[in-house]
Amino acid sequence: MFKQIAWDTFKKTGNINTFMEFKQLTELEKKIEEEKNGNNKDKGNNIS
């Protein structure tokens, strides 16, 4: 749902930042979930 909202916003405004922020958030959520499950291959605590 959020991906579609971000994509629609990009199409309407031409501003890629909304879509890119969404992508960064989903990757961050994925890393957090992997850390919770102990499956994180990136052992550093570098979150960017």
C-alpha positions in Angstrom: 0.0 0.0 0.0 2.7 2.5 1.0 4.7 1.6 -2.1 1.8 2.5 -4.3 1.2 5.8 -2.5 4.9 6.7 -2.8 4.9 5.7 -6.5 1.7 7.7 -7.2 3.1 10.7 -5.4 6.2 10.5 -7.6 4.1 10.2 -10.8 2.0 13.3 -9.8 4.8 15.5 -8.6 7.9 14.3 -10.4 9.8 14.3 -7.0 11.7 11.1 -6.7 12.5 11.8 -3.0 9.2 10.4 -1.7 9.8 7.1 -3.5 13.4 6.9 -2.5 12.5 7.6 1.2 10.0 4.8 1.0 12.7 2.5 -0.3 15.1 3.4 2.4 12.5 2.8 5.1 11.6 -0.6 3.8 15.3 -1.6 3.7 15.7 -0.3 7.3 12.6 -2.3 8.4 14.1 -5.4 6.7 17.4 -5.0 8.5 15.6 -4.5 11.9 13.5 -7.6 11.3 16.6 -9.6 10.3 18.4 -8.5 13.5 15.4 -9.6 15.6 15.5 -13.0 14.0 19.3 -13.2 14.2 19.7 -13.5 10.5 21.5 -10.3 9.9 24.7 -10.8 7.8 25.8 -7.2 8.3 27.1 -7.5 11.9 28.0 -3.8 12.2 25.6 -1.3 13.6 25.9 1.1 10.8 22.4 2.3 9.9 22.4 4.9 7.2 
